[in-house]
């Protein structure tokens, strides 16, 4: 490691900050008893943890939601299931544009 160059750039050269981050971000979550991870699954967990711990999760979630959110259109011969009674508020179960849909009439014009 080129300590002189890093110090000249005012970058931290102590491994303490890096080791503490590894312990809180990676080790505490990934090395729990009985857990096994695929590379993709482990990366997903670590990405989520990094965003959550750096307080950037909300901004990242908005980007992901904008990319993957889709409107659902029901064919005329399909009725959406009525909302189930749960302790969860209905607006938390489905996106607003889905939860406000009205059943399609089953009668033929």
TIRO-921199 format. One record per residue: x, z, y of N, C-alpha, C in turn. Coordinates in steps of 0.02 Angstrom, whole numbers, m for minus. Atoms other than C-alpha are relative to their C-alpha. Example, Ala and Ser with C-alpha at 12.3 -4.5 7.8 and 13.67 -1.06 7.14 Angstrom:
! residues 2
+--------+--------+--------+--------+--------+--------+--------+--------+--------+
|    npx |    npz |    npy |   capx |   capz |   capy |    cpx |    cpz |    cpy |
+--------+--------+--------+--------+--------+--------+--------+--------+--------+
|     45 |      0 |    m59 |    615 |    390 |   m225 |     45 |      0 |     60 |
|    m42 |     m3 |    m59 |    684 |    357 |    m53 |    m39 |     37 |     55 |
+--------+--------+--------+--------+--------+--------+--------+--------+--------+
***
This chain:
! residues 109
+--------+--------+--------+--------+--------+--------+--------+--------+--------+
|    npx |    npz |    npy |   capx |   capz |   capy |    cpx |    cpz |    cpy |
+--------+--------+--------+--------+--------+--------+--------+--------+--------+
|     43 |      0 |    m58 |      0 |      0 |      0 |     45 |      0 |     62 |
|    m40 |      5 |    m62 |     68 |    m46 |    172 |    m27 |     50 |     51 |
|     26 |    m54 |    m42 |     39 |    121 |    259 |     12 |    m13 |     75 |
|    m16 |     11 |    m71 |    125 |     71 |    423 |    m49 |    m50 |     31 |
|     46 |     50 |    m26 |     15 |    m82 |    446 |    m71 |     29 |      6 |
|     66 |    m30 |     m2 |   m144 |     14 |    403 |     m7 |     51 |     56 |
|      1 |    m49 |    m55 |   m100 |    155 |    523 |     m2 |    m35 |     67 |
|      0 |     38 |    m63 |    m65 |     27 |    660 |    m69 |    m28 |     15 |
|     68 |     26 |     m9 |   m242 |    m40 |    633 |    m51 |     57 |      5 |
|     44 |    m60 |     m3 |   m313 |    139 |    643 |    m47 |      5 |    m60 |
|     40 |     m4 |     61 |   m378 |    125 |    465 |     20 |     63 |    m38 |
|    m17 |    m60 |     38 |   m389 |    280 |    355 |     44 |    m18 |    m60 |
|    m43 |     12 |     57 |   m250 |    288 |    227 |     m5 |     56 |    m51 |
|     10 |    m56 |     46 |   m304 |    449 |    145 |    m46 |    m21 |    m56 |
|     44 |     16 |     56 |   m377 |    432 |    m27 |    m58 |     49 |     m6 |
|     52 |    m50 |      4 |   m485 |    586 |      1 |    m69 |    m27 |     17 |
|     64 |     30 |    m20 |   m622 |    488 |     90 |    m26 |    m45 |    m55 |
|     20 |     47 |     52 |   m623 |    356 |    m45 |    m21 |     38 |    m63 |
|     16 |    m38 |     61 |   m622 |    482 |   m187 |    m67 |     37 |      8 |
|     64 |    m35 |    m11 |   m766 |    581 |   m109 |    m58 |    m49 |     m4 |
|     53 |     50 |      3 |   m867 |    422 |    m89 |    m12 |    m20 |    m72 |
|      9 |     18 |     71 |   m835 |    374 |   m270 |    m37 |     54 |    m38 |
|     33 |    m55 |     35 |   m889 |    546 |   m328 |    m74 |      3 |     17 |
|     71 |     m7 |    m19 |  m1051 |    552 |   m228 |    m40 |    m63 |    m13 |
|     37 |     62 |      7 |  m1097 |    369 |   m238 |     m4 |    m24 |    m73 |
|     m4 |     30 |     66 |  m1042 |    319 |   m412 |     m4 |     52 |    m56 |
|     m7 |    m45 |     58 |   m994 |    462 |   m527 |    m62 |     42 |    m12 |
|     58 |    m44 |     10 |  m1141 |    577 |   m496 |    m61 |    m37 |    m27 |
|     59 |     38 |     22 |  m1266 |    438 |   m532 |     13 |    m37 |    m66 |
|    m13 |     45 |     56 |  m1182 |    328 |   m662 |     24 |     36 |    m63 |
|    m28 |    m34 |     59 |  m1105 |    458 |   m777 |    m42 |     58 |    m23 |
|     44 |    m53 |     26 |  m1256 |    564 |   m819 |     m3 |     m4 |    m75 |
|      2 |     m5 |     73 |  m1276 |    621 |   m997 |    m49 |    m50 |    m31 |
|     42 |     45 |     38 |  m1344 |    489 |  m1114 |    m16 |    m66 |     34 |
|     16 |     63 |    m34 |  m1349 |    347 |   m988 |     51 |    m54 |    m17 |
|    m41 |     59 |     12 |  m1282 |    175 |  m1027 |    m25 |    m55 |     46 |
|     19 |     50 |    m49 |  m1280 |     31 |   m904 |     27 |    m68 |    m19 |
|    m27 |     68 |      2 |  m1266 |   m156 |   m913 |     35 |    m11 |     68 |
|    m34 |     14 |    m63 |  m1158 |   m232 |   m777 |    m52 |    m13 |     55 |
|     51 |     15 |    m51 |  m1311 |   m301 |   m686 |    m41 |     62 |     19 |
|     38 |    m61 |    m14 |  m1410 |   m139 |   m702 |     39 |     50 |     39 |
|    m43 |    m46 |    m36 |  m1265 |    m33 |   m645 |     11 |    m22 |     72 |
|    m10 |     26 |    m68 |  m1234 |   m146 |   m496 |    m62 |      9 |     42 |
|     63 |    m10 |    m37 |  m1417 |   m136 |   m447 |     m7 |     72 |     24 |
|      4 |    m71 |    m17 |  m1412 |     55 |   m450 |     50 |     16 |     55 |
|    m51 |    m15 |    m50 |  m1249 |     62 |   m352 |    m17 |    m32 |     68 |
|     20 |     32 |    m63 |  m1313 |    m61 |   m221 |    m54 |     41 |     33 |
|     54 |    m41 |    m27 |  m1471 |     42 |   m200 |     28 |     65 |     29 |
|    m28 |    m63 |    m23 |  m1371 |    204 |   m185 |     42 |     m9 |     63 |
|    m41 |     12 |    m60 |  m1249 |    130 |    m60 |    m44 |    m11 |     61 |
|     46 |     11 |    m56 |  m1392 |     69 |     49 |    m35 |     64 |     21 |
|     36 |    m62 |    m15 |  m1485 |    234 |     37 |     46 |     50 |     34 |
|    m45 |    m50 |    m29 |  m1333 |    343 |     74 |     29 |    m22 |     67 |
|    m26 |     23 |    m64 |  m1276 |    235 |    219 |    m55 |    m10 |     51 |
|     58 |      5 |    m44 |  m1450 |    240 |    296 |    m15 |    m73 |     21 |
|     15 |     71 |    m13 |  m1466 |     49 |    285 |    m54 |    m26 |    m46 |
|     48 |     22 |     50 |  m1600 |     45 |    150 |    m61 |    m35 |     33 |
|     60 |     29 |    m31 |  m1748 |     11 |    267 |     11 |    m71 |     24 |
|    m16 |     68 |    m24 |  m1664 |   m140 |    347 |      9 |    m48 |    m59 |
|    m11 |     43 |     58 |  m1611 |   m208 |    177 |    m67 |    m15 |    m35 |
|     65 |     10 |     33 |  m1786 |   m183 |    104 |    m42 |    m51 |     38 |
|     37 |     50 |    m39 |  m1862 |   m284 |    247 |     25 |    m70 |    m16 |
|    m27 |     66 |     17 |  m1745 |   m428 |    207 |    m22 |    m22 |    m69 |
|     20 |     16 |     69 |  m1785 |   m420 |     20 |    m75 |    m16 |     m2 |
|     72 |     12 |      0 |  m1972 |   m408 |     52 |    m17 |    m67 |     32 |
|     13 |     64 |    m33 |  m1968 |   m556 |    171 |     17 |    m58 |    m46 |
|    m22 |     53 |     45 |  m1879 |   m659 |     38 |    m47 |     m8 |    m60 |
|     35 |      3 |     64 |  m1986 |   m615 |   m113 |    m75 |     12 |      4 |
|     72 |    m13 |     m5 |  m2159 |   m570 |    m46 |    m38 |    m65 |     m3 |
|     41 |     60 |      8 |  m2291 |   m695 |    m97 |    m73 |     19 |      6 |
|     72 |    m10 |     m1 |  m2475 |   m711 |    m63 |    m29 |    m19 |    m68 |
|     32 |     16 |     63 |  m2584 |   m707 |   m216 |    m66 |    m35 |     14 |
|     62 |     37 |     m5 |  m2723 |   m834 |   m231 |    m31 |     m1 |    m69 |
|     34 |     m3 |     64 |  m2850 |   m808 |   m367 |    m41 |    m64 |    m10 |
|     43 |     58 |     15 |  m2928 |   m961 |   m450 |    m73 |     21 |      3 |
|     70 |    m17 |     m8 |  m3116 |   m970 |   m429 |    m30 |     33 |    m62 |
|     28 |    m29 |     61 |  m3147 |   m923 |   m611 |     34 |     66 |    m20 |
|    m34 |    m62 |     15 |  m3038 |   m766 |   m603 |    m17 |     51 |     54 |
|     14 |    m54 |    m47 |  m3089 |   m602 |   m523 |     57 |     50 |     m1 |
|    m51 |    m52 |      1 |  m2961 |   m475 |   m467 |    m29 |     64 |    m28 |
|     23 |    m65 |     26 |  m2972 |   m307 |   m554 |    m19 |     45 |     58 |
|     16 |    m48 |    m54 |  m3060 |   m175 |   m449 |     55 |     53 |      3 |
|    m52 |    m51 |     m9 |  m2944 |    m43 |   m379 |    m16 |     60 |    m46 |
|      8 |    m58 |     44 |  m2916 |     99 |   m502 |      2 |     63 |     42 |
|     m2 |    m64 |    m35 |  m2946 |    277 |   m449 |     64 |     37 |    m20 |
|    m62 |    m36 |     12 |  m2778 |    362 |   m433 |     12 |     48 |     57 |
|    m18 |    m45 |    m55 |  m2698 |    497 |   m329 |     41 |    m36 |     53 |
|    m38 |     39 |    m47 |  m2598 |    360 |   m243 |    m49 |    m34 |     48 |
|     43 |     34 |    m48 |  m2673 |    291 |    m83 |     m4 |    m74 |    m18 |
|      7 |     71 |     19 |  m2742 |    115 |   m114 |     48 |    m45 |     37 |
|    m44 |     45 |    m37 |  m2634 |     40 |     23 |     72 |      4 |    m26 |
|    m66 |     m4 |     30 |  m2480 |     98 |    m74 |      3 |    m37 |    m67 |
|      1 |     33 |     64 |  m2537 |     14 |   m235 |     10 |    m75 |      7 |
|     m4 |     72 |     m9 |  m2554 |   m164 |   m169 |     16 |    m15 |     73 |
|    m10 |     20 |    m70 |  m2495 |   m253 |    m14 |    m67 |    m11 |     33 |
|     63 |      4 |    m38 |  m2627 |   m258 |    123 |    m37 |    m66 |    m13 |
|     34 |     63 |      7 |  m2663 |   m444 |    101 |    m33 |     m8 |    m69 |
|     33 |      3 |     66 |  m2708 |   m415 |    m83 |    m56 |     51 |     m3 |
|     50 |    m53 |      6 |  m2802 |   m251 |    m66 |    m63 |    m15 |     40 |
|     58 |     15 |    m41 |  m2920 |   m326 |     63 |    m39 |    m61 |    m26 |
|     36 |     57 |     28 |  m2974 |   m472 |    m47 |    m69 |     21 |    m25 |
|     67 |    m14 |     26 |  m3157 |   m481 |    m90 |     m9 |    m39 |    m66 |
|     10 |     36 |     63 |  m3214 |   m528 |   m266 |    m31 |    m69 |     13 |
|     27 |     67 |     m5 |  m3251 |   m712 |   m287 |    m66 |     m2 |    m37 |
|     65 |      5 |     32 |  m3429 |   m753 |   m328 |      6 |    m38 |    m66 |
|     m1 |     33 |     65 |  m3457 |   m800 |   m509 |    m55 |    m50 |     m8 |
|     54 |     49 |      5 |  m3611 |   m903 |   m473 |     24 |    m68 |     20 |
|    m19 |     69 |    m15 |  m3593 |  m1090 |   m471 |    m46 |    m27 |     54 |
|     43 |     26 |    m54 |  m3654 |  m1173 |   m310 |    m42 |    m58 |    m22 |
+--------+--------+--------+--------+--------+--------+--------+--------+--------+
***
